[in-house]
């Protein structure tokens, strides 16, 4: 079958195709803009919490800032693949935990590159105590207790520390901790129990 | 809540710990950033470290090369001196040899004289008788 098409028809179909492509492009741009705005909101909402977790894990402000930036950079790259099966916070926390693990692993392997750590000591970490209405003696006692907790946290294994901080600093539920760490809830409970026992021992309480 | 949190003191310690971490984090999160300065300092230190390392390596290499050249030069001079000494010894030996031969020749020429043939006196007598 021979199909005869005049030039006007070709021009019109070309215009329609171009218009369609433009509309698709505009739709994609709108979708991209929406995704970017959504991601910006996620960053704004969760960045302080991710930073806080990394700071308490590393006790190093510069390192926590760097890892937080890496966390959101990685999240931005993979934002398209985030399907919302867990909350954005859990997803981001999982990225942060993995980045932290990678950092310590690389540091162990490349110990000769930089042997100096910027982690603050326990005294400095314990300085940060909001001044309530309590007396000076009570504040000193509270500071001493905080220092003891820091000391116990420092002695915990990596998993125990992560679970402890997520539970008692970030106040996450066991199911959220399990999702963020990739462990079962039973394992999370076991790690948490050991961590708490260690902290209690450091504080001089019963085991 | 687990059984440990029943303990009021322990719960208070954990609460203080949480408040402490939050306060520290809030202060660190809102502090003015000095990243550029730190990067500059680090890059300056890195550059200084590299420069020092390069100088040390260059010094070691050039020192080694100089030492090697110096030793080669000394060996060359020693070889030249040995060759010159050998040549001098040969010349002395040669000279000594020539002098001995000349001396012997001189002695020969000095002590030798014309010796008459063994039958000359008899021949002389025979000539005289014939005359």
Contacts between the chains, C-beta under 8 A, distances in Angstrom:
chain1	res1	chain2	res2	distance
A	48	B	25	7.1
A	48	B	26	7.6
A	48	B	29	5.6
A	51	B	25	6.3
A	51	B	28	7.7
A	51	B	29	5.6
A	52	B	21	6.5
A	52	B	22	6.8
A	52	B	25	3.8
A	52	B	29	7.7
A	55	B	21	7.4
A	55	B	24	6.9
A	55	B	25	5.2
A	55	B	28	6.2
A	56	B	21	4.8
A	56	B	25	7.3
A	61	B	28	4.6
A	61	B	31	7.8
A	62	B	38	7.6
A	64	B	28	7.4
A	125	B	20	7.5
A	125	B	24	6.7
A	126	B	20	6.6
A	127	B	24	7.9
A	128	B	20	4.9
A	128	B	21	7.5
A	128	B	23	4.3
A	128	B	24	3.6
A	128	B	27	6.7
A	129	B	16	6.5
A	129	B	19	6.7
A	129	B	20	5.0
A	129	B	23	6.7
A	130	B	19	5.3
A	130	B	20	7.8
A	130	B	23	5.1
A	142	B	12	7.8
A	142	B	16	4.7
A	145	B	12	7.6
A	145	B	13	4.3
A	145	B	16	5.9
A	145	B	17	7.6
A	146	B	13	7.4
A	146	B	16	5.2
A	146	B	17	5.2
A	146	B	20	4.8
A	148	B	13	7.4
A	149	B	13	5.9
A	149	B	14	7.1
A	149	B	16	7.9
A	149	B	17	4.3
A	150	B	17	7.5
A	168	B	14	5.1
A	168	B	17	6.9
A	168	B	18	6.1
A	169	B	17	7.3
A	169	B	18	5.2
A	169	B	21	5.0
A	169	B	22	7.6
A	171	B	18	7.6
A	193	B	2	7.8
A	196	B	2	7.2
A	196	B	4	5.2
A	199	B	10	8.0
A	199	B	13	8.0
A	199	B	14	7.8
A	200	B	4	6.3
A	200	B	7	8.0
A	200	B	10	6.2
A	203	B	9	7.7
A	203	B	10	6.5
A	203	B	13	5.8
A	205	B	7	6.5
A	205	B	9	7.3
A	205	B	10	5.9
